[in-house]
Amino acid sequence: MHKKCLLNFIVFSVILTNKCSIEVNLLITKELATVIVRETMLRTNFNINVMDVSGHIIASGDPSRLGDYHAAAAYVIRQGQELLIDETNQSRWKGSQPGLNLPIIVHGQVVGAIGISGRIEEISPVAQLVRMTTELMIKQSQLKLQQEWRQLHMDWVLKELVEDTGIHEGKIDQRLQAIGCIITAPYQAIVIEHEPSLLFNTEERFFDVMSRRLAGRSILLSAYRPHRTLLLCHGNATYSLSSMLDQVRLMVTSCTADYCIGVGSLVQSLHAVRSSFEEAEAVLRYPSNKERVLTYRQVAGPIIINELPSPIKEKLIYASKEYWNKKIEETLEAFFSSDLNMAEAAKLLGIHRNTMQYRLEQIHKQSGYNPQKFQEAHILQWIVWLQQALRAEGGGSAN
């Protein structure tokens, strides 16, 4: 559930005030500065230096200058204005070479300086472009880290909701407010189980695609386990669940062909989210080769029966062992799926109604339970579910 925040490019100092607002102090790291130097030098053929807010060179096309104090850059950072160095004033600026030094400004804050070595008539046409490119790279890195930081909070919230029995709603609200998120009842958990594909062969890639496509909806996401993604729908997202599930299925299908989706029940409180999540997980354990998307309501019966104590399950299976076979199971499955309608079941099996009647009578005779009476039919339904679960586990099958 916990995802490491990779500070590849920039470092944020995040301060939560009493109102849970966020102030971000942005610093250029050596890693980001190195990328800036490499990318800009590839495109300009000029030597590039990047200086931090203290005026020290943290990346350069000339490695021997790393760590040197750049007096001109320090001046540019203090004044927030560019400075040209040439033969007439070079001696005034310690550690400087002829060229142009420009402040790097992000969100109105000077975060460093970039220097381009060379003659002014040569570097002038590209200087502003280099600065704009640098500032854009920093903003992109800032956005990436903000997204990762937001996801960390979301992961924590969902972990609390689905794992802890005694959740603290105040702490959850505080976490959500910190990322500008408000969730409202009702709630519904959806779990996607997926395998890597040729196009999306990593967990991060699949999750990034899903996050981007579901952005702006009333849904919290978390890659809480390998190959499993949790979606917590809330508020408006739960009112059009069928439509939303169709969209999610299309998104998942575009990423991988090997997947299944389990949907828990709709719940009205944060304390009940765990129950909805456990139902969605249970759905994924239900053996189904036909449906890619299943709700707990669709398979609640077999799931509940399969959770009976082992002695009870063994007793039911043992009692049916002498007479159970594939034909009986198919007959009962068709009969029950037709709501005990004999004509519909016969049509489903492609047999005559009289043949269906005969089969049901034989089942009654062999099992002692009349499938045409509800009070007895449900016992036979339990046995069907248990036999199917046993077969799915590799423990046996109908003859």
Stockholm file with secondary structure:
# STOCKHOLM 1.0

chainA/1-399         MHKKCLLNFIVFSVILTNKCSIEVNLLITKELATVIVRETMLRTNFNINVMDVSGHIIASGDPSRLGDYHAAAAYVIRQGQELLIDETNQSRWKGSQPGLNLPIIVHGQVVGAIGISGRIEEISPVAQLVRMTTELMIKQSQLKLQQEWRQLHMDWVLKELVEDTGIHEGKIDQRLQAIGCIITAPYQAIVIEHEPSLLFNTEERFFDVMSRRLAGRSILLSAYRPHRTLLLCHGNATYSLSSMLDQVRLMVTSCTADYCIGVGSLVQSLHAVRSSFEEAEAVLRYPSNKERVLTYRQVAGPIIINELPSPIKEKLIYASKEYWNKKIEETLEAFFSSDLNMAEAAKLLGIHRNTMQYRLEQIHKQSGYNPQKFQEAHILQWIVWLQQALRAEGGGSAN
#=GR chainA/1-399 SS CCCCCCCSSEEEEEEECTTCCEEEEEEECHHHHHHHHHHHHHHHCSCEEEECTTSBEEEESSGGGTTCBCHHHHHHHHHTSCEEECTTTGGGSTTCCSEEEEEEEETTEEEEEEEEESCHHHHHHHHHHHHHHHHHHHHHHHHHHHHHHHHHHHHHHHHHHHHCSSCCHHHHHHHHHHTTCCCCSCEEEEEEEECCCSSCCSHHHHHHHHHHHTTTSSEEEEEEETTEEEEEEEGGGGTTHHHHHHHHHHHHHHHCSSEEEEECCCBSSGGGHHHHHHHHHHHHHSCCSSCSEEEHHHHHHHHHHHTSCHHHHHHHHHHHTTTCCHHHHHHHHHHHHTTTCHHHHHHHHTCCHHHHHHHHHHHHHHHSCCTTSHHHHHHHHHHHHHHHHHHHTTSCCCC
#=GC SS_cons         CCCCCCCSSEEEEEEECTTCCEEEEEEECHHHHHHHHHHHHHHHCSCEEEECTTSBEEEESSGGGTTCBCHHHHHHHHHTSCEEECTTTGGGSTTCCSEEEEEEEETTEEEEEEEEESCHHHHHHHHHHHHHHHHHHHHHHHHHHHHHHHHHHHHHHHHHHHHCSSCCHHHHHHHHHHTTCCCCSCEEEEEEEECCCSSCCSHHHHHHHHHHHTTTSSEEEEEEETTEEEEEEEGGGGTTHHHHHHHHHHHHHHHCSSEEEEECCCBSSGGGHHHHHHHHHHHHHSCCSSCSEEEHHHHHHHHHHHTSCHHHHHHHHHHHTTTCCHHHHHHHHHHHHTTTCHHHHHHHHTCCHHHHHHHHHHHHHHHSCCTTSHHHHHHHHHHHHHHHHHHHTTSCCCC
//
